[in-house]
Each structure stands twice: as structure tokens, then as C-alpha cells.
């Protein structure tokens, strides 16, 4: 096995263990045992468990961000973009279950990028640009676009986390319900929303 093949093997083994047991529940010893190598081989390639975890997380972040960015990177009606992005996230959950499990766990590695939260922030920035155009067209305050972008992305992401465990109903049904709530809510937005007097 070449060095590159060995590194890839360790990444696959580590990804599976981190998804199953989390960062704290996974040890270098276990990664080495599953890969049928000695502990020094893991250290040689990644410098330790933290290094292995960081590479696994970085790969997953790039894969998910790529899928979401591709869904947003098109001139289409905002509702179609919302549908595409929702399906892209749920598709990632369906096809990369282990990767998504790793991303939604709290990251134990001290880093400001490469986390699920930072990824959602990147996506929200792209959604904000889309919403700003739509808000201008509807005569709504563009200043509120960043807040609404966070709401939309958060709604889709949290639903994806819920769907990770249930897998029912079908991905397309879940996406349709998300879009129903988000789009029909957006299409009926008030220019100056207020809470009812008895709410506060």
C-alpha cells in the first residue's frame, strides 16, 4: 500500500469511528487497530487524533459547502433556489450520513473555520445576497435580509439534523414541507412586523 493509499484508508476508518463514537470516544489505538497498522503510522500521517479529525471535518465541510453553493449558484426564481438548496442539504445527509453526523457534533478542535456553524454562516451569506434582491423587489427593508438568511438556513439545517435520525418521510416530502413553510411565509411577509400586544 502506498503512503497516499494508507492515508486514505486511515481517513475512511477515522471518519467511521468519529461518526459512530464522536471525537472523545475515538482513540488513536482504535483507529490503528481497525486499519491494522501501528499507532506510529497514524501519528506519522496526521500528527495525532486532532490532525486526523481536522482533515475529516475539512473534507466534509468542503463537500457540503460545494453541494449547497452549486444549488445557489444559478439564476433561477428564489423559490427554485430554496428548493434546490433544501434538496442539496437533505441529499448530503442521505448520501453522507457519517459525514453529516460528524459535522453536527460540537467540534472539539479549537478552530474558527471548518465547523458546521461556520459552514452555515458561509451559506447564509450567499442566501443573504439572494434575499436582498428579492426584498428590494418586494419593497421590504434590505437591512433585514441578513437576519432572514440566518432564519432560513437554520430552519433547513435543523430539519436536516432531525431527518438524519428519522429518515421519514421521504427526502422530497421533507423538502416540500420546508419550502412550503419558508416560501409561503416569505410571500406573505409584512413590511413592519409586530408582535401582538398580549405576547410580551
N, C-alpha and C positions, 0 to 999 in steps of 0.2 A: 504494500500500500504506500502510495506517495505521501509526502507531507501534506499536500493540499487535500488529498482524499481522507487522510487521518483527521485533519482539522474539520472537514465537513462532517465526518462521522461523529466527532465529539459535539459539534453543534446540534446535530439531529438528536443525539442522546440527551444532551443538556436541555434542549427545548422540551422534549417529552417529560423529563423529570421536573423542570420548573413549572410546567403546566399542571402536572399531577400533584406535586408536593409544595410548590412555592419556593421562593429563594431560600428562606430559612430552613425548610425541610429537606433541602438538597445538599449533599456534601460532595466534595471532590472525590472522595473514596468511592461513592456510589456511581458517579459519572465514569470514573476509571474502570470500575468493576463491570458496569454494563457495556462499556466499549471494549472490554478485555485488553486493557492497557494498564500500565503502572501509573501511579499518581504523578510522577515527574513529567510524564508525557502531556498531561493536562496543563501542568504549570508551564511547560515549555511553549505550548501553543497560545495560552491565554493569560498566563501570569497568576492564575487562581480562579476561584469561583466567580468573583466580581467581574473579571475580564470576560469570562465565558458568557455570563448573564448580559453584560453590556452589549456584546456582539449579537446575541439572540434578540434582545429588545430592539436594537437598531435595525435589524433586518425586518422585523415585524412592523415597526413604525414606517419604514420606507415602503413596504408592500401595501399597507393600508392607506397611507397618505397618497401613494400613486393611484390606487383604485378610486379614492374619493376625489382627487384632483382631476382625474380623467373624466369622471362623471360631471364635474362642474365646468370643465374646460370645453364648453361648446356654446354656440349661440343658439339658444332654444328658449321657449317660453319658460318663465320661472317655475311653473308647476311641473313641467317636464324635468327641469333640473333637480327639483326637490325629489321627484320620483326616482330619477337615476341615482342620485346620491344615497337615498334611503336604501335602494336595492343594492348599491355597491357595498354599503356597510354590512347589510344582512348577508350578502353573498360572501363577504370576507369571513364573517362569523361562521357561516356554513362550511366553507372550504378550508378554513384555517383555524379550527376550533382551539387547538393548543396555543397557537399564537395569540388569539384574542384573550384567552384565559390569562396568559402571561401579561398582556398589556393592561388589563383592567385591575390587576392586583396593584397594591401600592408598591412603588419601586423602592427597594432598599438601598439602591446605589445613589450616592449623592450626585445628582446631575440636574441641570436646568432644562436640558433638551432631551429628546428621545423618550419621553414619557407619554402615556396616554393623554394626560392633561395638556401637554404642550402640543401634541398632535391635534387634539380637538381645537386648541387655540389657533393653529395654522388653518384648519378648515373653516373655523368661524370667521377668520379674516377674509377668506375667499367668498364666503356666504354674505358677509357684510357688504362687499362691493356689489354683489348681485342685488341685495335688498335696497341699497342706496338708490340704484337706478329705478327700481320698482316704486320706492317711496316717493321719489321725485315725480314720477308719472302719476301717482295717485294723490299728489298734493299733501303728503304726510311729512312730518319732520324727519329729515335725513339724520339729525343728531341722535335719533332713537335706533337707527339701523344696527349699531354695534350690540346693543342690548338684545334686540330681536334675533340677531345672528347667534348669540350665545344660547338663547332660549331654544331655537330650532335645533342647533347642533346637540345641545344637551338632551333634548327630547328623543332624538334619534339614537344617540349613544346609550342612554339609559334603557331605552326599549331594546336595543341590541344586547345589553347585558342580561336583561330579563329573558330574552329569547334564547340566549346561549344555553340556559338551563332547561327551558321548556320545549323548544323546537316545535311548538304547536301554537297556533295554526301555521299553515304553510307560509314561507317567506313572502310570497307575493301578497297574501292576505294581510299579513302584518304591515307590510309597506303601504298597502292601500289604506289601512286604518290610520297610520301615521300621517300620510298625505291628506287624508280626509280632515283630520283634526287641524293640522297645520295650515292647509290651504284654505279651507272654509273659514277658519278663524282669521287668517290674514285678509281674505277677501272682504270680510265684514268689519275690519278694524275701524274704531272711532278715532278721529284726529286728535282728540283730547280726552283719553280715557280717565275715568274717575271711579273710585270705589263707592259703593252705596253707603249712605250715612250710617247705617247700623253695623257696618263691617268693622269700623275702628272705634 
